[in-house]
């Protein structure tokens, strides 16, 4: 019974994290289940790509070269 209560609580926090992300609310808790819900299924953004470059200028140079090769 206690195990079921913990599972229900975890699922509730996960769903709350999903809802907060969907509505654009900043994270409200540091609970692991909540954060997993908040961070799940997020679209990959610019931060995910830029982190591989030492400077923004390096990223912009790479991006410009990539676009030139696609559209000569």
C-alpha positions in Angstrom: 0.0 0.0 0.0 2.8 2.4 0.9 4.5 1.6 -2.4 1.4 2.5 -4.3 1.2 5.8 -2.5 4.7 6.7 -3.5 4.1 5.7 -7.1 0.9 7.8 -7.3 2.8 10.8 -5.7 5.6 10.4 -8.2 3.2 10.2 -11.1 1.4 13.3 -9.9 4.6 15.3 -9.6 5.7 14.1 -13.1 2.4 15.3 -14.6 2.6 18.6 -12.8 6.1 19.1 -14.3 4.7 18.3 -17.7 1.9 20.8 -17.3 4.2 23.6 -16.0 6.4 23.2 -19.0 3.5 23.2 -21.4 2.1 26.4 -19.9 5.5 28.1 -19.9 5.8 28.2 -16.1 9.3 28.2 -14.6 10.1 25.1 -12.5 8.4 25.3 -9.1 10.0 22.3 -7.3 13.3 20.4 -7.1 11.6 17.0 -6.8 13.2 14.5 -9.2 9.9 13.3 -10.6 8.7 16.8 -11.2 12.0 17.8 -13.0 11.9 14.7 -15.1 8.4 15.7 -16.3 9.4 19.3 -16.8 12.4 18.4 -18.9 10.9 15.5 -20.9 9.9 16.0 -24.5 11.4 19.4 -24.8 12.4 20.5 -28.3 16.1 20.7 -28.8 17.0 24.4 -28.8 19.9 26.5 -29.8 21.6 25.9 -26.4 22.0 22.2 -27.3 23.9 23.1 -30.5 25.9 26.2 -29.3 27.4 24.3 -26.3 29.8 22.5 -28.7 31.5 25.7 -29.8 34.0 27.7 -27.8 32.5 31.1 -28.9 29.4 32.4 -30.5 31.5 33.7 -33.4 32.7 30.1 -34.1 29.0 28.9 -34.1 28.0 31.7 -36.4 30.8 30.9 -38.8 29.9 27.2 -38.8 26.2 28.1 -39.3 27.0 30.4 -42.2 29.2 27.7 -43.9 26.4 25.1 -43.4 23.8 27.3 -45.0 26.1 28.1 -47.9 26.7 24.4 -48.6 22.9 23.8 -48.6 22.0 26.7 -50.8 24.9 27.5 -53.1 
